Amino acid sequence: MILCTKQVVKKFIPVLLIVMAACRPSLNKNVEDAMKQYDNQILHTNAKGIAAMFTQDGEMGSPGGRTIHGRDSIEKFLGQFAGIKVEEQKSTTDSIRRFGDTAFQYGKYYQRAIVNNTRAEIHGMFQANWLIEPDGKLMLKRMSAWATSNN
């Protein structure tokens, strides 16, 4: 009986690996698409749109910095940047990993904006924790970003 089970397992491992590999690109694409939507909201300095991408209890912050808790607080915090003209916003993914109902996305970002009539460029890194809802929709549970260089 044990021998039979081992043979069955050996036959199905390749099939299982193929199925798992086929599922991953879909999640990666969904995460990439969600990040493009996030970038677009930043490009338009849309505080309400950015906040709507977070779970009700979502968090935004940076390592060692202040953390903003909750969708309403995130919208209020981002509202103070309404006068900034973002000219370019681009995120590039380094990796995406899934654990349970959360996809962890790590990457880099670039932003060019006009702040007080001065052009500023920022390069940085980010970690986005996306909650995968039962219907497959992705919501930000936490966004952490930090600048690595400013011009």
N, C-alpha and C positions, 0 to 999 in steps of 0.2 A: 504494500500500500504506500509506504513512504517513497519507494523508488518511482512509483507511478506519479506521485505528486511532484517529485523533483523533475521528472520528464515534462510534465504539464507546465510547470513554472518555467523551465528552460525554453519551451516553445513559445510561451506568451511574453517573456521579457522583451524580445525584440519588438513585438507588436505594441506593448505598453510604452516602450521608449519612443516609438514612432508617433503614437497618439500624443504623448507628452510634448514632443518636439513640435507637433502640428498646432498645439494649443498656444504655445509660447509666442509665436509671431503675432497672433491676434491680440494678446494682452499688451505686448510691446507697442503695437500699432495704436491701440486704444489709449495707452498712456501718452504716447507721442502726440496723438491728436488732441488729447486733453491739455497737454502743455502748450501746444500751438494756440489753443483757445485762450489759455491763461496769458500767453505772450500778447495776443491780440487785445485782450482787455487792458493790459498794461500800456500798450501802444496808444490806446485811446484814453488813457488815464480814467478808466471807468471803475470808480471805487465800488459802486453797487454791483457791477458785473463781476469784479474780482471776488468780492465777498460772497456772492451767490455760488461761487465754485467751491466754497468751504462747507463742511458739515456744520450743523448748528453750533457744535462745541469745538469747532476747528481752532487751530492755533497758527500764528504767524510770528516769526522771530529770527534771531540769529544767535549762534553759539556765544554764550557769555553776555548776551544783550537782553533787552526787554522782550518779553513774550506777550503778545496780544491774544487774549482768550475770547472766543465767541464771534460768530458771524457779524453781529451788530457792532461790536467793538472794532473788528477789523475794518468794516466799512467806514466807521467814524475816523479811525486812524488814517486810512488812505485818503479820506476826504480832504485832509489838510494839504495834499499834494496836487490839488485840482489845477493850480496855476502853472504847473510844470508841463512843458511841451516835450513829450517823448518822441524823438525822431526815428529811433530804431530800437527794437527789443528782439533779442534772439537767444534761445536756449538750445543747448546741445547736450544730448544724453550720453553719459559714459556707460551707465549700466542700469538695468531694471531687474529687481528681484521680487518674487512674490512669496509671502509667508501668510498663510491663512487667507483672510479677507482683505489683506493690505498689500499694495504694490509699492515698493520703495524705489524711487527714481533718483539717481545721482547724476549730476552734470555740471556744466558751466553755463554762464550767461554773459551777454554783452548788452549794454544799454548806452545809448547816446541821447542826451536830452538837453534842453535849454532851461537853465535854472538862473533866475535873476539876470536875464539877458546874457548869460555866459554859457557856452557850450561845454558840457561835461561828458566824459566817457568813463564808464565803469565796467570792469571785468570782474567776474566773481564766480563763486560756486554755489550750488544749491542742493538741497535734499528735499524732495517732495514725497510725502506719505499719502498715497491715494487709497481711500476706502473703496472697495469694490462692492457696490450694492447688489442685492439679489438679482435685479434686472440687468446687471452688467454696467450700469452707470458708474462713473468715477467721480468721487468727491474728495477734495483735499481735507485730510485730517490734520496735517501739519505741513507748513512750508517754512523751511529754514534757508536763509540765503546770507552770504557774507561776501563783501568785496575783497578781491585779491590785489587790485590796483585801480587807481583813479587817475584820470588826466584832466 
